[in-house]
Amino acid sequence: MLTTLHTTYTDTRAGDLAWCLGSGLLPALAVLDLELGPNSLQLRLLGASHQVVLDQGEPGGAGPGQDACVETVACMPGRRTPLPARAAEHVRGWEYEFAARIEKLTKYEFDCRAQELLALVENHPHGLAGVFPGDPNAFTALLAGGDEEGILWRTWHAYPQEGRLVCTRSTLRRRDW
């Protein structure tokens, strides 16, 4: 699903993105609810990037249950936790892994990659992308998949003014006891 985000595009930098696991929900500009195997996953586009919520609570509940896992990658005022290249944690019966990289592209490479990614996510049943007003290559995109064994999602955060694309990959796998 592709949407235009109705917010003012804030001229941020790729280096301003921070990562957090376990924060509360932030106001979302667009949301996609998914059922992946026995798991409920919510993809959330924020004015400052994304949140992904794995909810092991009751379906149809008012919000995430106590067993929810919330990943936030965003430009958050006052938060200076840098975006790690890698992170791994145990989260409520899951093994969580996160990886991030920043690609520096020429204008032509950036334009091509941006349109390729937006086309991929727009037509995918588990994809959500939001384009910021004023630049068709300023976007945040999420793509998820999974089964009984685990869940995977990838995200892309585009900064055309810098020619940088922040790419993340996260996985949750059930822990073997």
C-alpha positions as CSV (number, residue, x, y, z in Angstrom):
1,M,0.0,0.0,0.0
2,L,1.4,3.4,-1.0
3,T,0.1,6.6,0.6
4,T,1.0,10.3,0.7
5,L,1.8,11.4,4.2
6,H,-0.1,14.5,5.2
7,T,2.5,16.2,7.2
8,T,5.2,18.8,6.7
9,Y,8.4,17.2,5.5
10,T,11.1,17.9,8.0
11,D,14.5,18.2,6.6
12,T,16.2,15.6,8.7
13,R,19.4,13.6,8.1
14,A,20.0,9.9,7.9
15,G,22.3,10.2,10.9
16,D,19.5,11.6,13.0
17,L,17.7,8.2,13.1
18,A,17.6,6.4,16.4
19,W,16.6,2.9,17.3
20,C,14.6,1.8,20.3
21,L,13.1,-1.5,21.3
22,G,10.2,-1.5,23.8
23,S,8.9,2.1,23.7
24,G,5.3,3.1,23.7
25,L,3.3,3.8,20.6
26,L,3.8,7.2,18.8
27,P,1.1,8.9,16.7
28,A,0.9,7.2,13.3
29,L,0.2,8.8,9.9
30,A,-0.6,5.4,8.3
31,V,-1.1,1.9,9.7
32,L,-1.2,-1.6,8.1
33,D,-2.5,-4.5,10.3
34,L,-1.2,-8.0,9.2
35,E,-1.8,-11.6,10.3
36,L,1.4,-13.6,9.7
37,G,0.8,-17.2,10.7
38,P,-0.4,-17.1,14.3
39,N,1.0,-13.6,14.9
40,S,-0.5,-10.1,14.6
41,L,1.9,-7.5,13.2
42,Q,1.3,-3.8,12.8
43,L,3.3,-1.6,10.5
44,R,3.2,2.1,11.5
45,L,4.5,5.1,9.5
46,L,5.4,8.0,11.7
47,G,6.1,11.6,10.8
48,A,9.7,10.8,11.8
49,S,9.9,7.2,10.4
50,H,8.4,3.9,11.6
51,Q,7.3,1.6,14.3
52,V,6.6,-2.2,14.0
53,V,4.4,-3.9,16.7
54,L,4.3,-7.6,17.2
55,D,1.3,-8.2,19.5
56,Q,0.8,-11.5,21.2
57,G,-2.2,-10.1,23.1
58,E,-5.9,-10.6,22.4
59,P,-6.9,-10.1,18.8
60,G,-9.1,-7.0,18.3
61,G,-7.9,-5.5,21.6
62,A,-7.7,-1.7,22.1
63,G,-4.0,-1.6,21.9
64,P,-0.9,-3.7,22.2
65,G,-1.0,-6.3,24.9
66,Q,1.6,-6.8,27.7
67,D,3.5,-9.2,25.5
68,A,3.9,-6.7,22.6
69,C,7.3,-6.1,21.0
70,V,7.6,-2.5,19.7
71,E,10.5,-1.5,17.4
72,T,10.9,2.2,16.8
73,V,13.3,3.7,14.2
74,A,12.8,7.4,14.1
75,C,14.2,10.9,14.6
76,M,13.1,11.5,18.1
77,P,13.7,14.8,19.8
78,G,16.0,14.5,22.8
79,R,17.0,11.0,22.0
80,R,20.5,10.5,20.8
81,T,20.8,6.7,20.8
82,P,22.5,6.1,17.5
83,L,21.2,3.6,14.9
84,P,23.2,0.4,15.6
85,A,24.7,-1.6,12.7
86,R,23.5,-4.7,14.6
87,A,21.6,-5.5,17.8
88,A,20.2,-8.7,19.3
89,E,18.0,-9.2,22.3
90,H,15.7,-11.8,23.9
91,V,12.1,-10.5,23.9
92,R,9.3,-12.4,25.6
93,G,10.0,-15.8,24.1
94,W,11.6,-14.5,20.9
95,E,15.1,-13.9,19.6
96,Y,15.1,-10.4,18.1
97,E,17.8,-9.3,15.6
98,F,18.2,-5.9,14.0
99,A,20.6,-4.7,11.4
100,A,21.0,-1.3,9.7
101,R,23.1,0.2,7.0
102,I,23.2,3.6,5.3
103,E,23.8,3.6,1.5
104,K,25.2,6.7,-0.1
105,L,24.0,7.0,-3.7
106,T,24.4,9.3,-6.7
107,K,21.3,11.3,-7.6
108,Y,20.6,8.9,-10.6
109,E,21.1,5.8,-8.4
110,F,19.0,7.2,-5.7
111,D,16.1,8.1,-8.0
112,C,16.2,4.6,-9.6
113,R,16.4,2.8,-6.3
114,A,13.6,5.0,-4.7
115,Q,11.2,4.2,-7.6
116,E,12.1,0.5,-7.5
117,L,11.4,0.2,-3.8
118,L,8.2,2.2,-3.9
119,A,6.9,0.0,-6.8
120,L,7.9,-3.2,-4.8
121,V,6.1,-2.1,-1.6
122,E,3.1,-0.5,-3.3
123,N,1.9,-3.8,-4.8
124,H,2.9,-6.1,-2.0
125,P,0.1,-7.3,0.4
126,H,2.4,-6.9,3.4
127,G,3.9,-3.6,2.3
128,L,3.3,0.0,3.5
129,A,5.0,3.0,2.1
130,G,4.5,6.7,2.7
131,V,5.8,9.5,0.5
132,F,6.3,12.9,2.1
133,P,4.9,15.9,0.3
134,G,7.3,18.0,-1.9
135,D,9.6,15.2,-3.1
136,P,8.5,11.9,-4.6
137,N,11.7,10.3,-3.4
138,A,11.3,11.3,0.3
139,F,9.7,8.2,1.8
140,T,9.6,5.6,4.4
141,A,8.7,2.0,3.4
142,L,8.1,-1.3,5.3
143,L,7.7,-4.8,4.0
144,A,6.9,-7.8,6.3
145,G,6.7,-11.6,6.0
146,G,6.5,-14.5,8.3
147,D,5.2,-17.9,9.4
148,E,4.9,-20.0,12.5
149,E,8.6,-20.0,13.1
150,G,9.2,-16.3,12.9
151,I,8.7,-12.9,11.4
152,L,10.9,-10.7,9.2
153,W,10.5,-7.1,8.2
154,R,12.6,-4.7,6.1
155,T,12.4,-0.9,6.1
156,W,13.8,1.9,3.9
157,H,14.1,5.5,4.9
158,A,14.9,7.9,2.1
159,Y,16.8,11.1,2.4
160,P,17.0,12.5,-1.1
161,Q,18.6,15.8,0.0
162,E,21.6,13.8,1.1
163,G,21.4,10.9,-1.4
164,R,21.2,8.5,1.5
165,L,19.0,5.5,2.0
166,V,18.8,3.9,5.4
167,C,18.0,0.2,5.1
168,T,17.0,-2.0,8.1
169,R,16.3,-5.7,8.5
170,S,14.6,-7.1,11.7
171,T,13.8,-10.7,12.6
172,L,11.9,-12.3,15.4
173,R,12.3,-16.1,15.8
174,R,10.7,-18.2,18.5
175,R,13.2,-19.2,21.2
176,D,13.8,-22.9,21.7
177,W,13.5,-23.7,25.4
